[in-house]
Amino acid sequence: MKQLEVQIMGQSYLLAAPEGGEQRLLTAVEKVDTAMCRIRDAGKVKARDRIAVLAALNLAFETDAMPVAAVAAAAPIAASPAMNYGPDARLSSLIGKLDQALLTSDGQLL
């Protein structure tokens, strides 16, 4: 394993990458950093942990829902929680509810 020091939203992390997997890890770090910075820069969410959760949800949704990835990328979950992202309205509703819970000021998910 090779260790790489990376920056995500201005904070340093020391990550382990398998030999030959350094570029994949750096690509993943760039995606996460970009997603988190986009949410932070939108100004609606300030807490780093909430930003990380929203970025993870956005990235997971884009990965799991490839047919609608272009829609998700154009209108991130954090910016538009009520938007229907495809034929599965239950998934869209759940994502909207998660987003609203993360945006509340009381810090409670449930």
Biopython code that builds the backbone (N, CA, C, O; Angstrom):
import numpy as np
from Bio.PDB.StructureBuilder import StructureBuilder

atoms = [
    (1, "MET", "N", (0.838, -1.184, 0.000)),
    (1, "MET", "CA", (0.000, 0.000, 0.000)),
    (1, "MET", "C", (0.883, 1.247, 0.000)),
    (1, "MET", "O", (1.925, 1.307, 0.652)),
    (2, "LYS", "N", (0.428, 2.216, -0.744)),
    (2, "LYS", "CA", (1.132, 3.490, -0.815)),
    (2, "LYS", "C", (0.262, 4.532, -0.131)),
    (2, "LYS", "O", (-0.956, 4.531, -0.310)),
    (3, "GLN", "N", (0.863, 5.417, 0.645)),
    (3, "GLN", "CA", (0.108, 6.472, 1.311)),
    (3, "GLN", "C", (0.211, 7.768, 0.515)),
    (3, "GLN", "O", (1.284, 8.163, 0.059)),
    (4, "LEU", "N", (-0.945, 8.414, 0.366)),
    (4, "LEU", "CA", (-1.018, 9.683, -0.344)),
    (4, "LEU", "C", (-1.636, 10.728, 0.576)),
    (4, "LEU", "O", (-2.623, 10.454, 1.258)),
    (5, "GLU", "N", (-1.064, 11.907, 0.595)),
    (5, "GLU", "CA", (-1.683, 13.013, 1.322)),
    (5, "GLU", "C", (-2.505, 13.812, 0.326)),
    (5, "GLU", "O", (-1.994, 14.248, -0.705)),
    (6, "VAL", "N", (-3.774, 14.001, 0.636)),
    (6, "VAL", "CA", (-4.685, 14.709, -0.250)),
    (6, "VAL", "C", (-5.394, 15.814, 0.522)),
    (6, "VAL", "O", (-5.389, 15.836, 1.753)),
    (7, "GLN", "N", (-5.994, 16.717, -0.215)),
    (7, "GLN", "CA", (-6.779, 17.805, 0.363)),
    (7, "GLN", "C", (-8.221, 17.667, -0.098)),
    (7, "GLN", "O", (-8.498, 17.531, -1.289)),
    (8, "ILE", "N", (-9.130, 17.705, 0.863)),
    (8, "ILE", "CA", (-10.560, 17.722, 0.554)),
    (8, "ILE", "C", (-11.148, 18.896, 1.312)),
    (8, "ILE", "O", (-11.092, 18.942, 2.541)),
    (9, "MET", "N", (-11.700, 19.824, 0.593)),
    (9, "MET", "CA", (-12.268, 21.049, 1.155)),
    (9, "MET", "C", (-11.273, 21.741, 2.087)),
    (9, "MET", "O", (-11.644, 22.248, 3.145)),
    (10, "GLY", "N", (-10.004, 21.752, 1.678)),
    (10, "GLY", "CA", (-8.980, 22.449, 2.427)),
    (10, "GLY", "C", (-8.414, 21.704, 3.620)),
    (10, "GLY", "O", (-7.545, 22.233, 4.314)),
    (11, "GLN", "N", (-8.874, 20.509, 3.874)),
    (11, "GLN", "CA", (-8.371, 19.717, 4.998)),
    (11, "GLN", "C", (-7.532, 18.559, 4.469)),
    (11, "GLN", "O", (-7.901, 17.914, 3.488)),
    (12, "SER", "N", (-6.409, 18.301, 5.119)),
    (12, "SER", "CA", (-5.505, 17.230, 4.685)),
    (12, "SER", "C", (-5.951, 15.876, 5.223)),
    (12, "SER", "O", (-6.415, 15.755, 6.358)),
    (13, "TYR", "N", (-5.798, 14.866, 4.376)),
    (13, "TYR", "CA", (-6.087, 13.478, 4.740)),
    (13, "TYR", "C", (-4.950, 12.614, 4.221)),
    (13, "TYR", "O", (-4.452, 12.832, 3.117)),
    (14, "LEU", "N", (-4.540, 11.641, 5.012)),
    (14, "LEU", "CA", (-3.542, 10.670, 4.594)),
    (14, "LEU", "C", (-4.294, 9.383, 4.266)),
    (14, "LEU", "O", (-4.875, 8.755, 5.151)),
    (15, "LEU", "N", (-4.279, 8.995, 2.993)),
    (15, "LEU", "CA", (-5.045, 7.846, 2.522)),
    (15, "LEU", "C", (-4.117, 6.758, 1.994)),
    (15, "LEU", "O", (-3.049, 7.046, 1.454)),
    (16, "ALA", "N", (-4.531, 5.523, 2.153)),
    (16, "ALA", "CA", (-3.773, 4.392, 1.622)),
    (16, "ALA", "C", (-4.363, 3.990, 0.285)),
    (16, "ALA", "O", (-5.579, 3.884, 0.128)),
    (17, "ALA", "N", (-3.475, 3.767, -0.678)),
    (17, "ALA", "CA", (-3.903, 3.331, -2.012)),
    (17, "ALA", "C", (-3.109, 2.092, -2.381)),
    (17, "ALA", "O", (-1.911, 2.018, -2.109)),
    (18, "PRO", "N", (-3.767, 1.113, -3.000)),
    (18, "PRO", "CA", (-3.023, -0.060, -3.451)),
    (18, "PRO", "C", (-2.057, 0.327, -4.563)),
    (18, "PRO", "O", (-2.295, 1.281, -5.303)),
    (19, "GLU", "N", (-0.978, -0.414, -4.671)),
    (19, "GLU", "CA", (-0.013, -0.141, -5.744)),
    (19, "GLU", "C", (-0.749, -0.155, -7.085)),
    (19, "GLU", "O", (-1.508, -1.079, -7.378)),
    (20, "GLY", "N", (-0.520, 0.850, -7.868)),
    (20, "GLY", "CA", (-1.179, 0.958, -9.163)),
    (20, "GLY", "C", (-2.545, 1.611, -9.089)),
    (20, "GLY", "O", (-3.137, 1.890, -10.132)),
    (21, "GLY", "N", (-3.071, 1.867, -7.897)),
    (21, "GLY", "CA", (-4.400, 2.451, -7.755)),
    (21, "GLY", "C", (-4.376, 3.911, -7.355)),
    (21, "GLY", "O", (-5.410, 4.494, -7.028)),
    (22, "GLU", "N", (-3.187, 4.501, -7.382)),
    (22, "GLU", "CA", (-3.056, 5.880, -6.945)),
    (22, "GLU", "C", (-3.907, 6.837, -7.772)),
    (22, "GLU", "O", (-4.564, 7.719, -7.220)),
    (23, "GLN", "N", (-3.898, 6.668, -9.089)),
    (23, "GLN", "CA", (-4.657, 7.590, -9.945)),
    (23, "GLN", "C", (-6.162, 7.456, -9.717)),
    (23, "GLN", "O", (-6.884, 8.453, -9.723)),
    (24, "ARG", "N", (-6.630, 6.234, -9.517)),
    (24, "ARG", "CA", (-8.065, 6.046, -9.227)),
    (24, "ARG", "C", (-8.441, 6.746, -7.936)),
    (24, "ARG", "O", (-9.491, 7.384, -7.853)),
    (25, "LEU", "N", (-7.580, 6.629, -6.917)),
    (25, "LEU", "CA", (-7.845, 7.293, -5.646)),
    (25, "LEU", "C", (-7.848, 8.803, -5.822)),
    (25, "LEU", "O", (-8.726, 9.484, -5.291)),
    (26, "LEU", "N", (-6.885, 9.335, -6.553)),
    (26, "LEU", "CA", (-6.826, 10.780, -6.781)),
    (26, "LEU", "C", (-8.045, 11.278, -7.555)),
    (26, "LEU", "O", (-8.538, 12.377, -7.303)),
    (27, "THR", "N", (-8.523, 10.476, -8.487)),
    (27, "THR", "CA", (-9.741, 10.836, -9.230)),
    (27, "THR", "C", (-10.942, 10.868, -8.291)),
    (27, "THR", "O", (-11.773, 11.773, -8.365)),
    (28, "ALA", "N", (-11.028, 9.879, -7.411)),
    (28, "ALA", "CA", (-12.127, 9.841, -6.442)),
    (28, "ALA", "C", (-12.052, 11.034, -5.495)),
    (28, "ALA", "O", (-13.075, 11.644, -5.184)),
    (29, "VAL", "N", (-10.857, 11.366, -5.041)),
    (29, "VAL", "CA", (-10.674, 12.522, -4.152)),
    (29, "VAL", "C", (-11.135, 13.788, -4.859)),
    (29, "VAL", "O", (-11.807, 14.623, -4.254)),
    (30, "GLU", "N", (-10.787, 13.940, -6.121)),
    (30, "GLU", "CA", (-11.198, 15.125, -6.886)),
    (30, "GLU", "C", (-12.718, 15.214, -6.991)),
    (30, "GLU", "O", (-13.287, 16.296, -6.847)),
    (31, "LYS", "N", (-13.376, 14.085, -7.241)),
    (31, "LYS", "CA", (-14.845, 14.077, -7.323)),
    (31, "LYS", "C", (-15.470, 14.483, -5.994)),
    (31, "LYS", "O", (-16.401, 15.288, -5.959)),
    (32, "VAL", "N", (-14.953, 13.922, -4.899)),
    (32, "VAL", "CA", (-15.491, 14.238, -3.578)),
    (32, "VAL", "C", (-15.244, 15.705, -3.243)),
    (32, "VAL", "O", (-16.148, 16.392, -2.767)),
    (33, "ASP", "N", (-14.039, 16.186, -3.485)),
    (33, "ASP", "CA", (-13.707, 17.581, -3.203)),
    (33, "ASP", "C", (-14.598, 18.520, -4.011)),
    (33, "ASP", "O", (-15.122, 19.494, -3.472)),
    (34, "THR", "N", (-14.768, 18.236, -5.282)),
    (34, "THR", "CA", (-15.615, 19.069, -6.136)),
    (34, "THR", "C", (-17.050, 19.083, -5.636)),
    (34, "THR", "O", (-17.671, 20.142, -5.547)),
    (35, "ALA", "N", (-17.582, 17.897, -5.308)),
    (35, "ALA", "CA", (-18.964, 17.799, -4.829)),
    (35, "ALA", "C", (-19.141, 18.559, -3.514)),
    (35, "ALA", "O", (-20.123, 19.281, -3.339)),
    (36, "MET", "N", (-18.202, 18.397, -2.601)),
    (36, "MET", "CA", (-18.317, 19.075, -1.310)),
    (36, "MET", "C", (-18.169, 20.585, -1.456)),
    (36, "MET", "O", (-18.909, 21.340, -0.826)),
    (37, "CYS", "N", (-17.232, 21.034, -2.272)),
    (37, "CYS", "CA", (-17.039, 22.473, -2.475)),
    (37, "CYS", "C", (-18.257, 23.101, -3.142)),
    (37, "CYS", "O", (-18.629, 24.228, -2.814)),
    (38, "ARG", "N", (-18.878, 22.388, -4.069)),
    (38, "ARG", "CA", (-20.081, 22.899, -4.743)),
    (38, "ARG", "C", (-21.200, 23.125, -3.722)),
    (38, "ARG", "O", (-21.878, 24.152, -3.760)),
    (39, "ILE", "N", (-21.391, 22.173, -2.817)),
    (39, "ILE", "CA", (-22.433, 22.309, -1.802)),
    (39, "ILE", "C", (-22.085, 23.438, -0.838)),
    (39, "ILE", "O", (-22.940, 24.260, -0.507)),
    (40, "ARG", "N", (-20.832, 23.481, -0.385)),
    (40, "ARG", "CA", (-20.392, 24.546, 0.520)),
    (40, "ARG", "C", (-20.580, 25.913, -0.121)),
    (40, "ARG", "O", (-21.077, 26.839, 0.521)),
    (41, "ASP", "N", (-20.187, 26.043, -1.376)),
    (41, "ASP", "CA", (-20.245, 27.329, -2.067)),
    (41, "ASP", "C", (-21.672, 27.783, -2.353)),
    (41, "ASP", "O", (-21.913, 28.972, -2.564)),
    (42, "ALA", "N", (-22.619, 26.846, -2.363)),
    (42, "ALA", "CA", (-24.022, 27.219, -2.542)),
    (42, "ALA", "C", (-24.516, 28.010, -1.338)),
    (42, "ALA", "O", (-25.504, 28.737, -1.433)),
    (43, "GLY", "N", (-23.826, 27.868, -0.194)),
    (43, "GLY", "CA", (-24.117, 28.685, 0.976)),
    (43, "GLY", "C", (-25.241, 28.228, 1.867)),
    (43, "GLY", "O", (-25.498, 28.859, 2.893)),
    (44, "LYS", "N", (-25.928, 27.149, 1.518)),
    (44, "LYS", "CA", (-27.063, 26.711, 2.325)),
    (44, "LYS", "C", (-26.651, 25.809, 3.480)),
    (44, "LYS", "O", (-27.347, 25.740, 4.493)),
    (45, "VAL", "N", (-25.528, 25.118, 3.334)),
    (45, "VAL", "CA", (-25.078, 24.178, 4.341)),
    (45, "VAL", "C", (-23.675, 24.574, 4.771)),
    (45, "VAL", "O", (-22.802, 24.785, 3.929)),
    (46, "LYS", "N", (-23.454, 24.674, 6.071)),
    (46, "LYS", "CA", (-22.150, 25.112, 6.584)),
    (46, "LYS", "C", (-21.375, 23.991, 7.268)),
    (46, "LYS", "O", (-20.146, 23.969, 7.195)),
    (47, "ALA", "N", (-22.054, 23.067, 7.924)),
    (47, "ALA", "CA", (-21.386, 22.019, 8.702)),
    (47, "ALA", "C", (-20.711, 21.011, 7.774)),
    (47, "ALA", "O", (-21.336, 20.478, 6.857)),
    (48, "ARG", "N", (-19.431, 20.761, 8.024)),
    (48, "ARG", "CA", (-18.641, 19.860, 7.186)),
    (48, "ARG", "C", (-19.266, 18.464, 7.114)),
    (48, "ARG", "O", (-19.265, 17.850, 6.047)),
    (49, "ASP", "N", (-19.799, 17.951, 8.225)),
    (49, "ASP", "CA", (-20.376, 16.604, 8.202)),
    (49, "ASP", "C", (-21.630, 16.556, 7.340)),
    (49, "ASP", "O", (-21.857, 15.571, 6.638)),
    (50, "ARG", "N", (-22.437, 17.590, 7.380)),
    (50, "ARG", "CA", (-23.638, 17.627, 6.539)),
    (50, "ARG", "C", (-23.259, 17.752, 5.064)),
    (50, "ARG", "O", (-23.870, 17.123, 4.200)),
    (51, "ILE", "N", (-22.259, 18.561, 4.791)),
    (51, "ILE", "CA", (-21.765, 18.699, 3.415)),
    (51, "ILE", "C", (-21.276, 17.353, 2.912)),
    (51, "ILE", "O", (-21.556, 16.973, 1.775)),
    (52, "ALA", "N", (-20.538, 16.623, 3.761)),
    (52, "ALA", "CA", (-20.019, 15.313, 3.368)),
    (52, "ALA", "C", (-21.142, 14.328, 3.086)),
    (52, "ALA", "O", (-21.066, 13.567, 2.121)),
    (53, "VAL", "N", (-22.187, 14.330, 3.913)),
    (53, "VAL", "CA", (-23.311, 13.412, 3.699)),
    (53, "VAL", "C", (-24.035, 13.753, 2.406)),
    (53, "VAL", "O", (-24.362, 12.856, 1.628)),
    (54, "LEU", "N", (-24.290, 15.030, 2.165)),
    (54, "LEU", "CA", (-24.970, 15.421, 0.926)),
    (54, "LEU", "C", (-24.134, 15.075, -0.295)),
    (54, "LEU", "O", (-24.668, 14.595, -1.295)),
    (55, "ALA", "N", (-22.829, 15.312, -0.226)),
    (55, "ALA", "CA", (-21.953, 14.964, -1.344)),
    (55, "ALA", "C", (-21.967, 13.459, -1.577)),
    (55, "ALA", "O", (-22.026, 13.009, -2.721)),
    (56, "ALA", "N", (-21.913, 12.678, -0.500)),
    (56, "ALA", "CA", (-21.951, 11.215, -0.632)),
    (56, "ALA", "C", (-23.261, 10.761, -1.259)),
    (56, "ALA", "O", (-23.264, 9.883, -2.121)),
    (57, "LEU", "N", (-24.370, 11.347, -0.835)),
    (57, "LEU", "CA", (-25.667, 10.995, -1.429)),
    (57, "LEU", "C", (-25.710, 11.358, -2.909)),
    (57, "LEU", "O", (-26.175, 10.568, -3.730)),
    (58, "ASN", "N", (-25.228, 12.545, -3.251)),
    (58, "ASN", "CA", (-25.203, 12.957, -4.656)),
    (58, "ASN", "C", (-24.365, 11.995, -5.489)),
    (58, "ASN", "O", (-24.800, 11.548, -6.550)),
    (59, "LEU", "N", (-23.164, 11.675, -5.012)),
    (59, "LEU", "CA", (-22.275, 10.792, -5.764)),
    (59, "LEU", "C", (-22.840, 9.378, -5.857)),
    (59, "LEU", "O", (-22.759, 8.748, -6.912)),
    (60, "ALA", "N", (-23.408, 8.879, -4.772)),
    (60, "ALA", "CA", (-24.003, 7.542, -4.795)),
    (60, "ALA", "C", (-25.204, 7.504, -5.732)),
    (60, "ALA", "O", (-25.388, 6.539, -6.474)),
    (61, "PHE", "N", (-26.011, 8.543, -5.697)),
    (61, "PHE", "CA", (-27.184, 8.591, -6.567)),
    (61, "PHE", "C", (-26.754, 8.621, -8.022)),
    (61, "PHE", "O", (-27.330, 7.920, -8.854)),
    (62, "GLU", "N", (-25.747, 9.424, -8.338)),
    (62, "GLU", "CA", (-25.263, 9.497, -9.718)),
    (62, "GLU", "C", (-24.698, 8.158, -10.168)),
    (62, "GLU", "O", (-24.866, 7.772, -11.325)),
    (63, "THR", "N", (-24.036, 7.453, -9.271)),
    (63, "THR", "CA", (-23.452, 6.158, -9.604)),
    (63, "THR", "C", (-24.520, 5.091, -9.783)),
    (63, "THR", "O", (-24.451, 4.291, -10.716)),
    (64, "ASP", "N", (-25.516, 5.074, -8.887)),
    (64, "ASP", "CA", (-26.553, 4.040, -8.919)),
    (64, "ASP", "C", (-27.627, 4.293, -9.958)),
    (64, "ASP", "O", (-28.323, 3.362, -10.361)),
    (65, "ALA", "N", (-27.774, 5.522, -10.395)),
    (65, "ALA", "CA", (-28.852, 5.874, -11.313)),
    (65, "ALA", "C", (-28.271, 6.439, -12.601)),
    (65, "ALA", "O", (-28.585, 7.565, -12.989)),
    (66, "MET", "N", (-27.435, 5.667, -13.255)),
    (66, "MET", "CA", (-26.759, 6.150, -14.448)),
    (66, "MET", "C", (-27.701, 6.702, -15.514)),
    (66, "MET", "O", (-27.340, 7.699, -16.139)),
    (67, "PRO", "N", (-28.884, 6.129, -15.772)),
    (67, "PRO", "CA", (-29.747, 6.702, -16.816)),
    (67, "PRO", "C", (-30.179, 8.132, -16.523)),
    (67, "PRO", "O", (-30.471, 8.888, -17.450)),
    (68, "VAL", "N", (-30.227, 8.518, -15.247)),
    (68, "VAL", "CA", (-30.645, 9.870, -14.916)),
    (68, "VAL", "C", (-29.498, 10.677, -14.323)),
    (68, "VAL", "O", (-29.735, 11.711, -13.698)),
    (69, "ALA", "N", (-28.264, 10.229, -14.506)),
    (69, "ALA", "CA", (-27.105, 10.915, -13.934)),
    (69, "ALA", "C", (-26.982, 12.340, -14.449)),
    (69, "ALA", "O", (-26.584, 13.232, -13.699)),
    (70, "ALA", "N", (-27.311, 12.569, -15.697)),
    (70, "ALA", "CA", (-27.196, 13.920, -16.239)),
    (70, "ALA", "C", (-28.154, 14.871, -15.534)),
    (70, "ALA", "O", (-27.810, 16.028, -15.294)),
    (71, "VAL", "N", (-29.349, 14.400, -15.202)),
    (71, "VAL", "CA", (-30.306, 15.226, -14.477)),
    (71, "VAL", "C", (-29.791, 15.504, -13.075)),
    (71, "VAL", "O", (-29.860, 16.638, -12.601)),
    (72, "ALA", "N", (-29.268, 14.468, -12.400)),
    (72, "ALA", "CA", (-28.757, 14.638, -11.035)),
    (72, "ALA", "C", (-27.564, 15.578, -11.017)),
    (72, "ALA", "O", (-27.435, 16.387, -10.099)),
    (73, "ALA", "N", (-26.691, 15.489, -12.008)),
    (73, "ALA", "CA", (-25.515, 16.355, -12.058)),
    (73, "ALA", "C", (-25.913, 17.795, -12.337)),
    (73, "ALA", "O", (-25.301, 18.720, -11.802)),
    (74, "ALA", "N", (-26.925, 17.998, -13.165)),
    (74, "ALA", "CA", (-27.350, 19.343, -13.508)),
    (74, "ALA", "C", (-28.063, 20.030, -12.354)),
    (74, "ALA", "O", (-28.015, 21.255, -12.234)),
    (75, "ALA", "N", (-28.726, 19.251, -11.504)),
    (75, "ALA", "CA", (-29.468, 19.808, -10.376)),
    (75, "ALA", "C", (-29.179, 18.959, -9.150)),
    (75, "ALA", "O", (-29.960, 18.061, -8.836)),
    (76, "PRO", "N", (-28.078, 19.215, -8.444)),
    (76, "PRO", "CA", (-27.710, 18.398, -7.295)),
    (76, "PRO", "C", (-28.814, 18.329, -6.247)),
    (76, "PRO", "O", (-29.625, 19.246, -6.123)),
    (77, "ILE", "N", (-28.834, 17.261, -5.515)),
    (77, "ILE", "CA", (-29.852, 17.029, -4.494)),
    (77, "ILE", "C", (-29.928, 18.198, -3.532)),
    (77, "ILE", "O", (-31.024, 18.625, -3.169)),
    (78, "ALA", "N", (-28.785, 18.725, -3.110)),
    (78, "ALA", "CA", (-28.774, 19.811, -2.136)),
    (78, "ALA", "C", (-29.476, 21.050, -2.661)),
    (78, "ALA", "O", (-30.039, 21.818, -1.881)),
    (79, "ALA", "N", (-29.452, 21.256, -3.963)),
    (79, "ALA", "CA", (-30.041, 22.455, -4.537)),
    (79, "ALA", "C", (-31.519, 22.288, -4.846)),
    (79, "ALA", "O", (-32.241, 23.281, -4.933)),
    (80, "SER", "N", (-31.988, 21.057, -5.015)),
    (80, "SER", "CA", (-33.350, 20.847, -5.469)),
    (80, "SER", "C", (-33.915, 19.535, -4.923)),
    (80, "SER", "O", (-34.055, 18.572, -5.676)),
    (81, "PRO", "N", (-34.244, 19.478, -3.620)),
    (81, "PRO", "CA", (-34.646, 18.222, -3.005)),
    (81, "PRO", "C", (-35.974, 17.668, -3.501)),
    (81, "PRO", "O", (-36.185, 16.458, -3.424)),
    (82, "ALA", "N", (-36.866, 18.490, -4.001)),
    (82, "ALA", "CA", (-38.173, 17.994, -4.389)),
    (82, "ALA", "C", (-38.235, 17.522, -5.836)),
    (82, "ALA", "O", (-39.264, 17.005, -6.270)),
    (83, "MET", "N", (-37.155, 17.691, -6.584)),
    (83, "MET", "CA", (-37.156, 17.331, -7.998)),
    (83, "MET", "C", (-37.279, 15.824, -8.184)),
    (83, "MET", "O", (-36.639, 15.057, -7.465)),
    (84, "ASN", "N", (-38.094, 15.394, -9.141)),
    (84, "ASN", "CA", (-38.246, 13.976, -9.430)),
    (84, "ASN", "C", (-37.125, 13.553, -10.364)),
    (84, "ASN", "O", (-37.004, 14.090, -11.466)),
    (85, "TYR", "N", (-36.284, 12.578, -9.932)),
    (85, "TYR", "CA", (-35.121, 12.168, -10.693)),
    (85, "TYR", "C", (-35.367, 10.965, -11.590)),
    (85, "TYR", "O", (-34.402, 10.349, -12.040)),
    (86, "GLY", "N", (-36.565, 10.617, -11.860)),
    (86, "GLY", "CA", (-36.810, 9.500, -12.738)),
    (86, "GLY", "C", (-38.091, 8.788, -12.369)),
    (86, "GLY", "O", (-38.909, 9.310, -11.611)),
    (87, "PRO", "N", (-38.263, 7.590, -12.910)),
    (87, "PRO", "CA", (-39.516, 6.873, -12.716)),
    (87, "PRO", "C", (-39.737, 6.402, -11.285)),
    (87, "PRO", "O", (-40.880, 6.125, -10.921)),
    (88, "ASP", "N", (-38.720, 6.299, -10.469)),
    (88, "ASP", "CA", (-38.901, 5.825, -9.111)),
    (88, "ASP", "C", (-39.171, 6.995, -8.182)),
    (88, "ASP", "O", (-38.245, 7.560, -7.600)),
    (89, "ALA", "N", (-40.439, 7.357, -8.042)),
    (89, "ALA", "CA", (-40.828, 8.503, -7.225)),
    (89, "ALA", "C", (-40.521, 8.263, -5.754)),
    (89, "ALA", "O", (-40.253, 9.215, -5.021)),
    (90, "ARG", "N", (-40.556, 7.006, -5.304)),
    (90, "ARG", "CA", (-40.239, 6.720, -3.899)),
    (90, "ARG", "C", (-38.796, 7.089, -3.591)),
    (90, "ARG", "O", (-38.517, 7.653, -2.533)),
    (91, "LEU", "N", (-37.869, 6.780, -4.504)),
    (91, "LEU", "CA", (-36.471, 7.133, -4.308)),
    (91, "LEU", "C", (-36.321, 8.647, -4.265)),
    (91, "LEU", "O", (-35.614, 9.181, -3.410)),
    (92, "SER", "N", (-36.971, 9.326, -5.168)),
    (92, "SER", "CA", (-36.908, 10.779, -5.197)),
    (92, "SER", "C", (-37.445, 11.374, -3.899)),
    (92, "SER", "O", (-36.874, 12.317, -3.352)),
    (93, "SER", "N", (-38.541, 10.815, -3.419)),
    (93, "SER", "CA", (-39.134, 11.287, -2.174)),
    (93, "SER", "C", (-38.196, 11.062, -0.998)),
    (93, "SER", "O", (-38.038, 11.941, -0.150)),
    (94, "LEU", "N", (-37.574, 9.888, -0.942)),
    (94, "LEU", "CA", (-36.635, 9.582, 0.133)),
    (94, "LEU", "C", (-35.441, 10.530, 0.105)),
    (94, "LEU", "O", (-35.025, 11.036, 1.147)),
    (95, "ILE", "N", (-34.898, 10.770, -1.064)),
    (95, "ILE", "CA", (-33.761, 11.680, -1.190)),
    (95, "ILE", "C", (-34.167, 13.081, -0.726)),
    (95, "ILE", "O", (-33.408, 13.751, -0.026)),
    (96, "GLY", "N", (-35.345, 13.513, -1.112)),
    (96, "GLY", "CA", (-35.829, 14.830, -0.675)),
    (96, "GLY", "C", (-35.977, 14.912, 0.834)),
    (96, "GLY", "O", (-35.624, 15.921, 1.445)),
    (97, "LYS", "N", (-36.502, 13.845, 1.438)),
    (97, "LYS", "CA", (-36.660, 13.818, 2.896)),
    (97, "LYS", "C", (-35.307, 13.827, 3.601)),
    (97, "LYS", "O", (-35.133, 14.525, 4.600)),
    (98, "LEU", "N", (-34.348, 13.055, 3.087)),
    (98, "LEU", "CA", (-33.006, 13.062, 3.672)),
    (98, "LEU", "C", (-32.387, 14.444, 3.576)),
    (98, "LEU", "O", (-31.790, 14.935, 4.534)),
    (99, "ASP", "N", (-32.531, 15.065, 2.421)),
    (99, "ASP", "CA", (-31.967, 16.390, 2.225)),
    (99, "ASP", "C", (-32.598, 17.390, 3.187)),
    (99, "ASP", "O", (-31.889, 18.188, 3.800)),
    (100, "GLN", "N", (-33.902, 17.360, 3.325)),
    (100, "GLN", "CA", (-34.575, 18.286, 4.231)),
    (100, "GLN", "C", (-34.137, 18.056, 5.672)),
    (100, "GLN", "O", (-33.947, 19.014, 6.422)),
    (101, "ALA", "N", (-33.975, 16.792, 6.065)),
    (101, "ALA", "CA", (-33.513, 16.488, 7.421)),
    (101, "ALA", "C", (-32.116, 17.040, 7.650)),
    (101, "ALA", "O", (-31.820, 17.550, 8.731)),
    (102, "LEU", "N", (-31.256, 16.945, 6.644)),
    (102, "LEU", "CA", (-29.892, 17.447, 6.786)),
    (102, "LEU", "C", (-29.837, 18.971, 6.797)),
    (102, "LEU", "O", (-28.906, 19.557, 7.349)),
    (103, "LEU", "N", (-30.821, 19.608, 6.196)),
    (103, "LEU", "CA", (-30.825, 21.066, 6.129)),
    (103, "LEU", "C", (-31.493, 21.712, 7.335)),
    (103, "LEU", "O", (-31.434, 22.932, 7.483)),
    (104, "THR", "N", (-32.125, 20.925, 8.200)),
    (104, "THR", "CA", (-32.775, 21.499, 9.381)),
    (104, "THR", "C", (-31.723, 21.989, 10.350)),
    (104, "THR", "O", (-30.595, 21.495, 10.366)),
    (105, "SER", "N", (-32.094, 22.950, 11.145)),
    (105, "SER", "CA", (-31.120, 23.545, 12.064)),
    (105, "SER", "C", (-30.967, 22.765, 13.360)),
    (105, "SER", "O", (-30.049, 23.053, 14.129)),
    (106, "ASP", "N", (-31.824, 21.792, 13.635)),
    (106, "ASP", "CA", (-31.727, 21.093, 14.919)),
    (106, "ASP", "C", (-30.699, 19.962, 14.912)),
    (106, "ASP", "O", (-30.389, 19.419, 15.973)),
    (107, "GLY", "N", (-30.172, 19.600, 13.766)),
    (107, "GLY", "CA", (-29.127, 18.577, 13.683)),
    (107, "GLY", "C", (-29.629, 17.155, 13.846)),
    (107, "GLY", "O", (-28.826, 16.228, 13.958)),
    (108, "GLN", "N", (-30.935, 16.966, 13.863)),
    (108, "GLN", "CA", (-31.504, 15.637, 14.027)),
    (108, "GLN", "C", (-31.958, 15.064, 12.691)),
    (108, "GLN", "O", (-32.642, 15.738, 11.920)),
    (109, "LEU", "N", (-31.578, 13.824, 12.419)),
    (109, "LEU", "CA", (-32.026, 13.168, 11.198)),
    (109, "LEU", "C", (-33.391, 12.551, 11.376)),
    (109, "LEU", "O", (-34.176, 12.520, 10.428)),
    (110, "LEU", "N", (-33.702, 12.057, 12.563)),
    (110, "LEU", "CA", (-34.995, 11.394, 12.807)),
    (110, "LEU", "C", (-35.730, 12.091, 13.933)),
    (110, "LEU", "O", (-36.836, 11.687, 14.291)),
]
sb = StructureBuilder()
sb.init_structure("model")
sb.init_model(0)
sb.init_chain("A")
sb.init_seg("    ")
for serial, (resi, resn, name, xyz) in enumerate(atoms, 1):
    if name == "N":
        sb.init_residue(resn, " ", resi, " ")
    sb.init_atom(name, np.array(xyz, "f"), 0.0, 1.0, " ", f" {name:<3s}", serial, name[0])
structure = sb.get_structure()
